[in-house]
Amino acid sequence: DFATPRAILTGHDYEITCATICAELGLVISGSKEGPCLIHSMNGDLLRTLEGPETLEGPANCLRPKLIQASREGHCVIYYENGIFCVFSVNGRLQATMETDDKIK
């Protein structure tokens, strides 16, 4: 028997750099090298786009997501390459941001 994908998720224009699955809510959240993070259903439907804070301008300061984690309560924490943490609701609303100079792994 061959394994077949349950769904094919589309929407990113660049390579995926991070992803997480929240099985309790049936969501897949992914971030790409030069673009926003996307929330998909487990069936492959694109539900939301998570745009980072608009405090940085220009392509040189593009927010590049490195780590994503989702909670079963419906919060998504994204850590960006330039030291910015963002918390989003699963509805796509930016709830909080924080900058850090620490290296997060």
Secondary structure, 3 states (H helix, E strand, C coil): CCCCCCCCCCCCCCCEEEEEEECCCCEEEEEECCCCEEEEECCCCEEEEECCCCCCCCHHHCCCEEEEEECCCCEEEEEECCCEEEEEECCCCEEEEEECCCCCC
